[in-house]
């Protein structure tokens, strides 16, 4: 068919094919998306599981972008993601987490810092979410570690498995480690206590482990 077309005709056909391919890719990747729900569905379908269950949602109501944090569950797998809502008719595809981050568990506990930018006074209020799979755990404590700075915060139970709260850190800190799955558990240890106050579960962060090694030496 293209042989019968002139030079300009073949160019037009090729451009049309390229354009159709681009449009197909554009919408396949969820761009543009017109609601947070559409963006959420796209991320879950492409990166985690389209049939995953949302077990916890946290919205930053004071944030101008209405950033929303999600904990997902798909059988024995758990993941975190967040979505920005920059404006009505949102067509922005980026944001801190473009992919669902599979959560790391140790001793049936996982913890992630999802928000926490330093204020002008140097104090950092860091929002953390912990997931506990042990039904015998009644209380979860988040423990921030950075050298000599150790801050504890008892988290509030949100669901049968999810606990959350704000750890006020007396120093400057960038709350961006959840951009990288390898970094999100660097500073926060999670401790699980039973109804009698006994420590029965613990997920030690990397900073906590480094402190222990130094003390042993």
Number of C-alpha atoms within 10 A of each C-alpha: 5 11 8 8 12 10 10 9 13 15 13 13 13 13 12 12 12 12 12 12 11 12 12 11 12 12 12 12 14 19 17 16 18 16 14 20 11 14 24 20 15 21 22 20 14 14 13 22 17 14 13 18 15 14 16 19 12 16 14 13 10 8 11 11 14 17 20 19 20 21 24 25 19 15 9 6 13 22 20 23 23 25 23 22 21 15 13 9 12 16 16 16 15 10 14 15 18 16 20 23 22 17 19 18 16 14 16 14 23 24 28 26 23 22 20 22 16 17 12 8 9 13 16 22 21 20 18 20 27 27 24 25 15 16 9 13 21 16 20 26 21 27 19 23 23 17 11 7 10 14 15 17 17 17 20 16 17 15 11 14 16 20 22 25 20 19 22 16 21 15 14 16 16 11 18 15 19 20 18 12 17 11 13 21 23 19 23 29 25 29 25 24 17 16 10 9 11 12 14 13 20 19 21 22 20 16 18 20 15 14 14 10 10 8 8 7 5
